Amino acid sequence: MNVPRIQLALLSLALCLGAIPLHTQSVSIPTEVDSLARVRVVQQDAKPRRITGQLAFADSQRVMIEQTEGLLVVPVSQIRRLDVSLGHPKIGVARGASHGLLASVIVLEGLYLLGDGECEDCWVTPRDVAVAVAVPFTVVMTGVGALSGLLPGWEQWKRVSLPVRIRHASEASARRPSPDSGGRPHNLLP
């Protein structure tokens, strides 16, 4: 009996069995989503293709979405993608004002540089225009930028993997830091 051949055969058998995924390895951990979070579901073949609403219930078989028309049940097998809303971001007044100021500087600098050459037939050169309107144009552009910073942006979404586990309000508040804890989260469970 040849011992190295038996060891080689056992080693190759072990490698082959290790390459086959076992069912216990493919168990996925549910993604936690806040209860009544705004979600968007994209279905594979069903109509309507895209459903947006609040997450009412979810398990390994189905997802229930609450809409103004009522409760809609979507089988997990029909879900192509599940997204959770991150909200409508705003850039803020200060950042919008800085964008307006930067835009006015770029436009005025361009006008000023264009008027660098001599113009014999011109009554007003671009450089004269840039100097004359610099302050009012900058104030207007900064104001427009500040006002645009107040406007909400497009809704942003984050893709979530299935299955989904709903985190209820009591669980979510247990993980948030309290005002008196100095920013450290307090846990109700040991």
Backbone as a chain_set.jsonl record, in Angstrom:
{"seq": "MNVPRIQLALLSLALCLGAIPLHTQSVSIPTEVDSLARVRVVQQDAKPRRITGQLAFADSQRVMIEQTEGLLVVPVSQIRRLDVSLGHPKIGVARGASHGLLASVIVLEGLYLLGDGECEDCWVTPRDVAVAVAVPFTVVMTGVGALSGLLPGWEQWKRVSLPVRIRHASEASARRPSPDSGGRPHNLLP", "coords": {"N": [[0.836, -1.164, 0.0], [0.504, 2.204, -0.867], [1.296, 4.94, 0.867], [1.687, 7.792, 0.363], [0.042, 8.158, -1.926], [-2.538, 7.637, -0.982], [-2.771, 9.665, 0.906], [-2.635, 11.852, -0.824], [-4.971, 11.428, -2.33], [-6.917, 11.676, -0.31], [-6.438, 14.336, 0.399], [-7.108, 15.683, -1.998], [-9.81, 15.0, -2.128], [-10.754, 16.312, 0.177], [-10.263, 18.95, -0.549], [-12.013, 19.207, -2.71], [-14.512, 18.827, -1.457], [-14.48, 21.022, 0.223], [-14.79, 23.091, -1.564], [-17.418, 23.016, -2.288], [-20.279, 24.747, -1.542], [-21.89, 24.739, 1.571], [-25.196, 24.474, 2.977], [-25.43, 25.697, 5.447], [-23.498, 27.628, 5.355], [-24.481, 29.555, 3.643], [-26.367, 31.096, 4.894], [-27.805, 34.16, 5.363], [-27.358, 37.183, 7.185], [-29.945, 39.094, 8.527], [-30.687, 42.402, 7.36], [-30.927, 45.295, 9.293], [-33.609, 47.52, 9.481], [-35.2, 50.583, 10.159], [-38.436, 50.77, 11.685], [-41.269, 51.744, 9.822], [-39.74, 53.095, 7.965], [-38.966, 54.948, 5.018], [-39.163, 53.307, 2.007], [-38.093, 51.914, -1.147], [-39.119, 49.665, -3.488], [-38.089, 47.598, -6.083], [-39.551, 45.601, -8.382], [-39.315, 42.383, -10.025], [-40.876, 41.145, -12.243], [-43.463, 41.955, -11.907], [-46.32, 44.195, -11.88], [-47.123, 47.198, -10.218], [-43.873, 48.21, -11.279], [-42.06, 49.676, -9.707], [-42.267, 50.448, -6.318], [-43.051, 52.688, -3.788], [-43.021, 53.559, -0.408], [-43.888, 53.305, 3.116], [-42.159, 51.062, 5.219], [-43.856, 48.452, 6.557], [-43.934, 45.787, 7.458], [-41.778, 42.961, 7.499], [-40.417, 39.844, 6.547], [-38.828, 36.668, 5.962], [-40.263, 35.798, 3.776], [-42.019, 37.749, 2.712], [-42.593, 41.27, 2.069], [-44.145, 44.028, 3.46], [-45.595, 46.995, 2.422], [-46.622, 50.165, 3.305], [-48.79, 52.352, 1.81], [-50.442, 55.348, 0.587], [-52.726, 54.42, -0.624], [-53.195, 52.026, 0.636], [-52.217, 48.891, 2.181], [-49.58, 47.072, 0.785], [-48.491, 43.953, -0.306], [-45.513, 42.359, -1.014], [-43.93, 39.633, -2.445], [-40.819, 38.246, -1.412], [-39.4, 36.859, -3.315], [-40.011, 38.201, -5.654], [-38.715, 40.582, -5.496], [-36.371, 42.664, -6.847], [-34.689, 44.715, -6.064], [-34.137, 46.507, -3.042], [-34.429, 49.566, -1.523], [-33.526, 52.015, 0.913], [-34.622, 55.133, 2.068], [-32.549, 57.968, 2.391], [-33.247, 60.497, 2.777], [-33.935, 63.987, 1.892], [-31.375, 65.85, 1.047], [-30.001, 69.039, 2.018], [-27.975, 71.714, 0.886], [-27.384, 73.887, 2.401], [-27.388, 77.275, 3.655], [-24.979, 78.749, 3.953], [-23.114, 77.278, 2.456], [-24.369, 77.349, -0.058], [-24.296, 80.115, -0.506], [-21.544, 80.468, -0.684], [-21.076, 79.047, -3.032], [-22.45, 80.695, -4.87], [-20.926, 83.039, -4.611], [-18.438, 82.138, -5.524], [-19.121, 81.508, -8.193], [-19.752, 84.078, -9.145], [-17.247, 85.331, -8.943], [-15.773, 83.855, -10.81], [-17.122, 84.468, -13.226], [-16.84, 87.295, -13.327], [-14.056, 87.517, -13.317], [-13.457, 86.313, -15.742], [-14.672, 88.16, -17.523], [-13.08, 90.383, -16.936], [-10.534, 89.519, -17.727], [-11.006, 89.158, -20.454], [-11.242, 91.769, -21.313], [-8.704, 92.694, -21.508], [-7.261, 93.348, -23.79], [-6.665, 95.953, -26.261], [-9.224, 98.065, -27.432], [-10.288, 99.9, -29.955], [-12.628, 100.773, -31.219], [-14.578, 100.399, -29.355], [-17.025, 101.464, -27.052], [-17.421, 100.747, -24.47], [-15.438, 98.589, -22.67], [-15.048, 95.024, -21.961], [-13.661, 94.848, -19.548], [-14.273, 97.264, -18.271], [-17.005, 96.845, -17.867], [-16.909, 94.661, -16.112], [-15.706, 95.84, -13.87], [-17.6, 97.8, -13.266], [-19.959, 96.387, -12.613], [-19.222, 94.694, -10.598], [-19.598, 94.656, -7.703], [-22.54, 94.787, -7.34], [-23.288, 92.499, -8.898], [-21.931, 90.428, -7.603], [-23.171, 90.494, -5.078], [-25.817, 89.819, -5.784], [-25.478, 87.251, -6.952], [-24.416, 85.855, -4.759], [-26.589, 86.009, -3.009], [-28.537, 84.589, -4.493], [-27.314, 82.096, -4.517], [-27.358, 81.54, -1.76], [-30.131, 81.364, -1.295], [-30.713, 79.179, -2.927], [-29.458, 77.233, -1.484], [-31.269, 76.649, 0.48], [-33.164, 75.079, -0.695], [-34.516, 71.788, -0.994], [-32.678, 68.856, -1.941], [-32.481, 66.154, -4.366], [-34.074, 63.083, -3.509], [-32.193, 60.755, -1.719], [-31.003, 57.397, -1.907], [-30.297, 54.264, -0.314], [-29.062, 51.107, -1.01], [-30.306, 48.028, 0.191], [-29.664, 44.822, 1.471], [-31.438, 41.748, 1.181], [-32.451, 39.204, 3.526], [-34.721, 41.339, 5.439], [-34.792, 42.814, 8.619], [-36.95, 44.304, 10.872], [-36.333, 47.122, 12.801], [-37.667, 48.262, 15.639], [-39.102, 51.261, 17.11], [-38.471, 51.39, 19.852], [-36.152, 49.834, 20.009], [-34.463, 51.295, 18.346], [-34.245, 53.727, 19.719], [-32.896, 52.866, 21.934], [-30.357, 52.543, 21.028], [-29.506, 55.022, 20.286], [-27.602, 57.881, 21.297], [-28.188, 59.394, 24.466], [-29.092, 62.742, 25.543], [-27.914, 63.357, 27.999], [-25.855, 61.578, 28.253], [-23.42, 62.24, 27.269], [-22.906, 61.752, 24.58], [-22.398, 59.083, 24.346], [-23.749, 55.915, 23.486], [-26.572, 54.478, 25.135], [-27.483, 51.384, 26.427], [-30.276, 49.339, 26.859], [-30.28, 46.698, 27.26], [-28.209, 44.206, 28.811]], "CA": [[0.0, 0.0, 0.0], [1.294, 3.398, -1.033], [0.759, 5.939, 1.784], [1.564, 9.127, -0.244], [-1.096, 8.224, -2.846], [-3.761, 7.717, -0.172], [-2.795, 11.021, 1.454], [-2.939, 12.737, -1.933], [-6.381, 11.229, -2.652], [-7.696, 12.289, 0.769], [-6.265, 15.783, 0.292], [-7.902, 16.172, -3.13], [-11.208, 14.865, -1.737], [-11.039, 17.384, 1.128], [-10.313, 20.202, -1.291], [-13.246, 19.214, -3.504], [-15.64, 19.036, -0.548], [-14.394, 22.393, 0.733], [-15.211, 24.022, -2.61], [-18.867, 22.958, -2.404], [-20.873, 25.519, -0.449], [-22.876, 24.053, 2.383], [-26.352, 25.324, 3.242], [-25.222, 26.477, 6.664], [-22.634, 28.755, 5.036], [-25.17, 30.544, 2.83], [-27.367, 31.813, 5.671], [-27.447, 35.58, 5.421], [-27.812, 37.9, 8.361], [-30.909, 40.103, 8.096], [-30.332, 43.808, 7.472], [-31.86, 45.993, 10.16], [-34.192, 48.735, 8.93], [-36.125, 51.186, 11.113], [-39.85, 50.598, 11.374], [-41.883, 52.845, 9.077], [-38.763, 53.794, 7.124], [-39.392, 55.107, 3.621], [-38.44, 52.34, 1.186], [-38.444, 51.78, -2.567], [-38.961, 48.278, -3.926], [-38.129, 47.38, -7.522], [-39.958, 44.22, -8.601], [-38.754, 41.777, -11.235], [-41.788, 40.985, -13.382], [-44.823, 42.346, -11.543], [-46.719, 45.594, -12.033], [-46.187, 48.214, -10.693], [-42.471, 47.797, -11.201], [-41.415, 50.38, -8.59], [-43.211, 50.764, -5.252], [-42.452, 53.521, -2.76], [-43.898, 53.732, 0.745], [-43.28, 53.04, 4.409], [-42.017, 49.641, 5.525], [-44.758, 48.081, 7.647], [-43.599, 44.453, 7.971], [-40.885, 42.201, 6.624], [-39.851, 38.585, 7.019], [-38.078, 35.999, 4.896], [-41.151, 35.461, 2.663], [-42.725, 38.886, 2.126], [-42.368, 42.625, 2.569], [-45.387, 44.795, 3.395], [-45.323, 48.414, 2.276], [-47.801, 50.985, 3.534], [-48.918, 53.483, 0.907], [-51.685, 56.081, 0.833], [-53.828, 53.591, -1.119], [-53.385, 50.881, 1.508], [-51.079, 48.023, 2.44], [-49.216, 46.279, -0.38], [-47.632, 42.825, 0.063], [-44.633, 41.975, -2.116], [-43.13, 38.457, -2.119], [-39.378, 38.477, -1.487], [-38.907, 36.281, -4.565], [-40.252, 39.153, -6.736], [-37.962, 41.815, -5.264], [-35.069, 42.779, -7.497], [-33.863, 45.633, -5.286], [-34.809, 47.198, -1.953], [-33.661, 50.74, -1.142], [-34.025, 52.783, 2.051], [-34.414, 56.561, 1.825], [-31.665, 58.719, 3.28], [-33.837, 61.819, 2.905], [-33.671, 65.038, 0.912], [-30.327, 66.687, 1.634], [-29.893, 70.45, 1.665], [-26.562, 72.097, 0.96], [-27.272, 74.898, 3.434], [-27.293, 78.661, 3.218], [-23.578, 79.183, 3.856], [-22.477, 76.615, 1.324], [-24.974, 77.898, -1.261], [-23.759, 81.466, -0.695], [-20.161, 80.352, -1.16], [-21.157, 78.643, -4.441], [-22.801, 81.893, -5.624], [-19.767, 83.939, -4.6], [-17.436, 81.55, -6.41], [-19.597, 81.673, -9.573], [-19.599, 85.486, -9.546], [-15.816, 85.601, -9.115], [-15.339, 83.246, -12.068], [-17.683, 85.242, -14.337], [-16.221, 88.62, -13.367], [-12.648, 87.343, -13.703], [-13.46, 86.067, -17.185], [-14.912, 89.449, -18.191], [-11.921, 91.256, -16.723], [-9.434, 89.041, -18.565], [-11.354, 89.402, -21.852], [-11.058, 93.18, -21.61], [-7.282, 93.039, -21.367], [-6.741, 93.89, -25.059], [-7.093, 97.296, -26.65], [-10.396, 98.112, -28.306], [-10.368, 101.292, -30.402], [-13.984, 101.115, -31.622], [-15.508, 100.063, -28.275], [-17.371, 102.528, -26.109], [-17.217, 100.14, -23.154], [-14.717, 97.316, -22.77], [-15.479, 94.039, -20.954], [-13.022, 95.152, -18.266], [-15.077, 98.32, -17.665], [-18.245, 96.218, -17.413], [-16.589, 93.855, -14.938], [-15.457, 96.741, -12.743], [-18.827, 98.522, -12.936], [-20.996, 95.512, -12.043], [-18.609, 93.71, -9.699], [-20.238, 94.569, -6.385], [-23.933, 94.334, -7.399], [-23.367, 91.141, -9.429], [-21.472, 89.524, -6.543], [-24.218, 90.438, -4.057], [-26.955, 89.078, -6.33], [-25.114, 85.83, -7.096], [-24.292, 85.275, -3.418], [-27.955, 85.856, -2.509], [-29.177, 83.48, -5.221], [-26.707, 80.863, -4.003], [-27.858, 81.295, -0.403], [-31.511, 80.888, -1.413], [-30.717, 77.821, -3.483], [-29.034, 76.329, -0.419], [-32.439, 76.282, 1.284], [-34.0, 74.127, -1.421], [-34.127, 70.387, -0.794], [-32.128, 68.154, -3.102], [-33.177, 64.922, -4.74], [-34.079, 62.06, -2.466], [-31.091, 59.812, -1.873], [-31.386, 56.042, -1.518], [-29.231, 53.311, 0.002], [-29.488, 49.736, -1.303], [-30.322, 47.145, 1.357], [-29.739, 43.418, 1.062], [-32.498, 40.941, 1.783], [-33.704, 39.535, 4.181], [-34.768, 42.559, 6.227], [-35.335, 42.714, 9.977], [-37.423, 45.636, 11.251], [-35.904, 47.62, 14.11], [-38.768, 49.094, 16.117], [-38.697, 52.541, 17.705], [-37.854, 51.173, 21.165], [-34.79, 49.358, 19.775], [-33.686, 52.381, 17.749], [-33.944, 54.727, 20.747], [-31.93, 52.286, 22.868], [-29.022, 52.636, 20.449], [-29.133, 56.422, 20.102], [-27.079, 58.474, 22.518], [-29.072, 60.316, 25.15], [-28.44, 64.039, 25.717], [-27.134, 63.419, 29.232], [-24.818, 60.535, 28.293], [-22.181, 62.744, 26.703], [-22.696, 61.234, 23.24], [-22.226, 57.631, 24.361], [-25.025, 55.227, 23.421], [-26.95, 53.707, 26.309], [-28.17, 50.155, 26.061], [-31.181, 48.838, 27.877], [-29.955, 45.293, 27.487], [-26.825, 44.066, 29.301]], "C": [[0.884, 1.232, 0.0], [0.652, 4.539, -0.218], [0.676, 7.329, 1.131], [0.389, 9.236, -1.204], [-2.414, 8.334, -2.083], [-3.891, 9.118, 0.421], [-3.158, 12.042, 0.373], [-4.418, 12.634, -2.32], [-7.277, 11.858, -1.583], [-7.615, 13.823, 0.722], [-7.098, 16.354, -0.853], [-9.397, 16.074, -2.829], [-11.615, 15.974, -0.774], [-11.136, 18.733, 0.425], [-11.581, 20.308, -2.123], [-14.462, 19.465, -2.62], [-15.642, 20.446, 0.017], [-14.856, 23.412, -0.284], [-16.723, 24.037, -2.789], [-19.47, 23.745, -1.246], [-21.928, 24.692, 0.275], [-24.021, 25.008, 2.682], [-26.161, 26.166, 4.492], [-24.318, 27.675, 6.394], [-23.378, 29.855, 4.306], [-26.269, 31.287, 3.586], [-26.928, 33.27, 5.786], [-28.07, 36.223, 6.648], [-28.78, 38.986, 7.9], [-30.372, 41.525, 8.303], [-31.376, 44.498, 8.331], [-32.289, 47.305, 9.522], [-35.181, 49.263, 9.957], [-37.564, 50.944, 10.693], [-40.391, 51.883, 10.778], [-40.875, 53.695, 8.317], [-39.312, 53.889, 5.711], [-38.523, 54.2, 2.76], [-38.938, 52.406, -0.25], [-38.116, 50.345, -2.964], [-39.053, 48.242, -5.444], [-38.413, 45.897, -7.728], [-39.398, 43.7, -9.92], [-39.732, 41.8, -12.391], [-43.187, 41.495, -13.101], [-45.059, 43.832, -11.814], [-47.342, 46.036, -10.72], [-44.745, 47.78, -10.425], [-41.764, 48.41, -9.997], [-42.483, 50.801, -7.589], [-42.461, 51.572, -4.197], [-43.472, 53.708, -1.65], [-43.141, 53.481, 2.018], [-43.268, 51.544, 4.685], [-42.861, 49.309, 6.746], [-44.36, 46.761, 8.287], [-42.665, 43.783, 6.984], [-40.47, 40.918, 7.317], [-39.15, 37.931, 5.835], [-38.931, 35.705, 3.659], [-41.753, 36.669, 1.959], [-42.312, 40.195, 2.802], [-43.677, 43.376, 2.392], [-45.04, 46.281, 3.408], [-46.634, 49.173, 2.426], [-47.75, 52.2, 2.618], [-50.204, 54.22, 1.246], [-52.898, 55.277, 0.387], [-54.118, 52.405, -0.212], [-52.099, 50.091, 1.668], [-50.824, 47.134, 1.227], [-48.223, 45.208, 0.048], [-46.836, 42.414, -1.171], [-43.855, 40.736, -1.69], [-41.639, 38.758, -2.305], [-38.814, 37.928, -2.791], [-39.096, 37.227, -5.757], [-39.429, 40.429, -6.603], [-36.607, 41.736, -5.947], [-34.13, 43.634, -6.653], [-34.719, 46.303, -4.214], [-33.899, 48.331, -1.503], [-34.335, 51.424, 0.035], [-33.668, 54.243, 1.807], [-33.474, 57.149, 2.868], [-32.162, 60.151, 3.449], [-33.48, 62.742, 1.763], [-32.607, 65.962, 1.494], [-30.427, 68.132, 1.159], [-28.425, 70.832, 1.766], [-26.343, 73.179, 1.996], [-27.026, 76.281, 2.863], [-25.849, 79.076, 3.007], [-22.884, 78.552, 2.649], [-23.044, 77.118, -0.001], [-24.455, 79.299, -1.559], [-22.328, 81.406, -1.197], [-20.122, 79.899, -2.621], [-21.496, 79.848, -5.321], [-21.654, 82.875, -5.706], [-18.694, 83.428, -5.556], [-17.843, 81.708, -7.884], [-19.439, 83.115, -10.031], [-18.137, 85.854, -9.753], [-15.328, 85.044, -10.449], [-15.85, 84.061, -13.26], [-17.004, 86.604, -14.453], [-14.752, 88.543, -13.767], [-12.538, 87.086, -15.202], [-13.703, 87.35, -17.974], [-13.695, 90.368, -18.088], [-10.752, 90.839, -17.615], [-9.721, 89.234, -20.051], [-11.103, 90.856, -22.253], [-9.628, 93.639, -21.515], [-6.73, 93.685, -22.628], [-7.279, 95.29, -25.325], [-8.272, 97.193, -27.607], [-10.603, 99.571, -28.698], [-11.802, 101.703, -30.729], [-15.007, 100.896, -30.507], [-15.791, 101.296, -27.415], [-17.107, 102.041, -24.697], [-16.523, 98.809, -23.371], [-15.278, 96.33, -21.752], [-14.863, 94.303, -19.581], [-13.806, 96.245, -17.537], [-16.391, 97.766, -17.121], [-17.996, 95.416, -16.139], [-16.381, 94.73, -13.711], [-16.754, 97.41, -12.3], [-19.864, 97.649, -12.234], [-20.454, 94.546, -11.004], [-19.366, 93.568, -8.385], [-21.701, 94.142, -6.494], [-24.08, 92.896, -7.894], [-22.963, 90.122, -8.366], [-22.531, 89.388, -5.458], [-25.399, 89.611, -4.548], [-26.63, 87.584, -6.424], [-24.966, 85.145, -5.741], [-25.672, 85.063, -2.811], [-28.694, 84.71, -3.176], [-28.614, 82.144, -4.732], [-27.205, 80.522, -2.616], [-29.289, 80.789, -0.436], [-31.585, 79.478, -1.979], [-30.237, 76.799, -2.454], [-30.169, 75.904, 0.485], [-33.299, 75.217, 0.627], [-33.557, 72.696, -1.14], [-33.602, 69.773, -2.086], [-32.982, 66.954, -3.454], [-33.072, 63.923, -3.604], [-32.958, 61.062, -2.743], [-31.496, 58.476, -1.273], [-30.147, 55.209, -1.232], [-29.788, 51.912, -0.227], [-29.315, 48.873, -0.051], [-30.427, 45.719, 0.855], [-30.85, 42.715, 1.831], [-31.884, 39.755, 2.508], [-33.563, 40.782, 5.059], [-35.375, 42.252, 7.585], [-35.718, 44.124, 10.39], [-36.95, 45.949, 12.666], [-36.976, 48.606, 14.557], [-38.232, 50.312, 16.852], [-38.026, 52.344, 19.059], [-36.417, 50.671, 21.018], [-33.912, 50.466, 19.233], [-33.324, 53.421, 18.798], [-32.946, 54.182, 21.766], [-30.513, 52.414, 22.344], [-28.565, 54.066, 20.23], [-28.568, 56.966, 21.405], [-28.096, 59.42, 23.145], [-28.351, 61.638, 25.369], [-27.561, 64.103, 26.955], [-26.015, 62.38, 29.286], [-23.501, 61.001, 27.696], [-21.876, 62.166, 25.333], [-22.476, 59.737, 23.189], [-23.589, 56.962, 24.293], [-25.314, 54.488, 24.727], [-27.758, 52.505, 25.842], [-29.059, 49.726, 27.203], [-30.879, 47.394, 28.217], [-28.515, 45.184, 27.973], [-25.878, 43.626, 28.212]], "O": [[1.865, 1.32, 0.738], [-0.413, 5.039, -0.582], [-0.332, 8.007, 1.326], [-0.216, 10.304, -1.3], [-3.312, 9.061, -2.508], [-4.979, 9.692, 0.44], [-3.904, 12.986, 0.633], [-5.05, 13.651, -2.607], [-8.278, 12.497, -1.907], [-8.602, 14.514, 0.973], [-7.728, 17.4, -0.695], [-10.169, 16.949, -3.221], [-12.711, 16.521, -0.896], [-11.985, 19.558, 0.76], [-12.164, 21.387, -2.229], [-15.348, 20.234, -2.992], [-16.709, 21.007, 0.266], [-15.279, 24.504, 0.096], [-17.262, 24.972, -3.381], [-19.196, 23.439, -0.086], [-22.753, 24.029, -0.352], [-23.837, 26.225, 2.645], [-26.702, 27.269, 4.568], [-24.369, 28.653, 7.14], [-22.939, 31.005, 4.345], [-27.029, 32.037, 2.975], [-25.825, 33.568, 6.245], [-29.161, 35.854, 7.084], [-28.465, 39.729, 6.971], [-29.694, 41.809, 9.291], [-32.576, 44.312, 8.126], [-31.459, 48.099, 9.08], [-35.922, 48.487, 10.562], [-37.88, 50.916, 9.504], [-40.011, 52.979, 11.189], [-41.12, 54.872, 8.053], [-40.041, 53.004, 5.262], [-37.297, 54.306, 2.777], [-40.038, 52.882, -0.531], [-36.99, 49.878, -2.797], [-39.988, 48.793, -6.026], [-37.633, 45.041, -7.312], [-39.051, 44.474, -10.812], [-39.453, 42.412, -13.422], [-44.031, 41.466, -13.996], [-44.118, 44.614, -11.955], [-48.077, 45.238, -10.139], [-44.459, 47.072, -9.459], [-40.962, 47.747, -9.34], [-43.477, 51.428, -7.954], [-41.374, 51.189, -3.766], [-44.643, 53.982, -1.912], [-41.911, 53.443, 2.026], [-44.245, 50.845, 4.417], [-42.614, 49.82, 7.839], [-44.432, 46.613, 9.507], [-42.751, 44.01, 5.777], [-40.204, 40.904, 8.519], [-38.909, 38.58, 4.817], [-38.385, 35.394, 2.6], [-41.977, 36.633, 0.749], [-41.775, 40.224, 3.909], [-44.259, 43.369, 1.307], [-44.305, 46.761, 4.271], [-47.625, 48.867, 1.764], [-46.794, 52.976, 2.645], [-50.973, 53.772, 2.097], [-53.982, 55.428, 0.951], [-55.204, 51.831, -0.292], [-51.019, 50.572, 1.327], [-51.749, 46.514, 0.702], [-47.221, 45.515, 0.695], [-47.402, 42.153, -2.233], [-43.176, 40.774, -0.664], [-41.254, 39.448, -3.249], [-37.846, 38.475, -3.321], [-38.413, 37.075, -6.77], [-39.444, 41.269, -7.503], [-35.801, 40.851, -5.66], [-32.941, 43.337, -6.53], [-35.883, 46.626, -4.451], [-32.743, 48.103, -1.145], [-35.561, 51.419, 0.149], [-32.553, 54.556, 1.392], [-33.585, 56.869, 4.062], [-31.56, 60.932, 4.185], [-32.82, 62.35, 0.8], [-32.918, 66.782, 2.359], [-30.878, 68.408, 0.048], [-27.71, 70.332, 2.634], [-25.211, 73.376, 2.436], [-26.529, 76.44, 1.749], [-25.523, 79.69, 1.99], [-22.156, 79.223, 1.917], [-22.298, 77.298, -0.964], [-24.202, 79.641, -2.715], [-21.935, 82.207, -2.046], [-19.239, 80.314, -3.372], [-20.911, 80.017, -6.391], [-21.428, 83.482, -6.752], [-18.11, 84.206, -6.311], [-16.998, 82.009, -8.728], [-19.041, 83.363, -11.169], [-17.824, 86.623, -10.662], [-14.55, 85.698, -11.144], [-15.098, 84.319, -14.199], [-16.633, 87.022, -15.55], [-14.26, 89.415, -14.483], [-11.623, 87.589, -15.855], [-13.03, 87.607, -18.971], [-13.334, 91.045, -19.051], [-10.065, 91.684, -18.189], [-8.795, 89.449, -20.834], [-10.787, 91.135, -23.41], [-9.358, 94.838, -21.45], [-5.81, 94.498, -22.542], [-8.23, 95.74, -24.685], [-8.302, 96.33, -28.484], [-11.039, 100.384, -27.883], [-12.163, 102.864, -30.538], [-16.189, 101.181, -30.698], [-14.884, 102.067, -27.099], [-16.64, 102.79, -23.839], [-16.977, 97.992, -24.172], [-15.915, 96.741, -20.782], [-15.484, 94.009, -18.559], [-13.987, 96.169, -16.322], [-16.842, 98.165, -16.047], [-18.784, 95.484, -15.196], [-16.84, 94.386, -12.622], [-16.991, 97.572, -11.104], [-20.574, 98.127, -11.349], [-21.18, 93.652, -10.569], [-19.734, 92.457, -8.002], [-22.095, 93.205, -5.799], [-24.906, 92.148, -7.372], [-23.589, 89.069, -8.245], [-22.77, 88.285, -4.964], [-25.927, 88.786, -3.802], [-27.436, 86.749, -6.013], [-25.346, 83.985, -5.588], [-25.907, 84.043, -2.162], [-29.397, 83.947, -2.513], [-29.357, 81.178, -4.555], [-27.451, 79.355, -2.312], [-29.635, 79.877, 0.315], [-32.42, 78.677, -1.559], [-30.58, 75.621, -2.549], [-30.053, 74.901, 1.189], [-34.07, 74.531, 1.298], [-32.361, 72.42, -1.057], [-34.034, 70.132, -3.181], [-34.069, 66.765, -2.908], [-32.107, 63.922, -2.841], [-32.8, 60.586, -3.867], [-32.221, 58.413, -0.281], [-29.088, 55.418, -1.824], [-30.849, 51.565, 0.292], [-28.318, 48.977, 0.664], [-31.184, 45.433, -0.073], [-31.151, 43.051, 2.976], [-30.809, 39.326, 2.091], [-32.458, 41.22, 5.378], [-36.357, 41.516, 7.685], [-34.909, 45.045, 10.275], [-37.136, 45.163, 13.595], [-37.17, 49.652, 13.937], [-37.047, 50.38, 17.176], [-37.088, 53.074, 19.382], [-35.552, 51.04, 21.812], [-32.746, 50.575, 19.611], [-32.213, 53.95, 18.78], [-32.225, 54.956, 22.396], [-29.561, 52.398, 23.125], [-27.379, 54.314, 20.012], [-28.995, 56.567, 22.488], [-28.783, 60.159, 22.44], [-27.12, 61.668, 25.381], [-26.566, 64.827, 26.968], [-25.295, 62.315, 30.282], [-22.552, 60.221, 27.626], [-20.709, 62.089, 24.948], [-22.377, 59.168, 22.103], [-24.511, 57.398, 24.981], [-24.404, 53.939, 25.35], [-28.613, 52.618, 24.964], [-28.656, 49.743, 28.366], [-31.178, 46.922, 29.314], [-27.677, 45.997, 27.583], [-24.683, 43.464, 28.461]]}, "num_chains": 1, "name": "protein.A"}
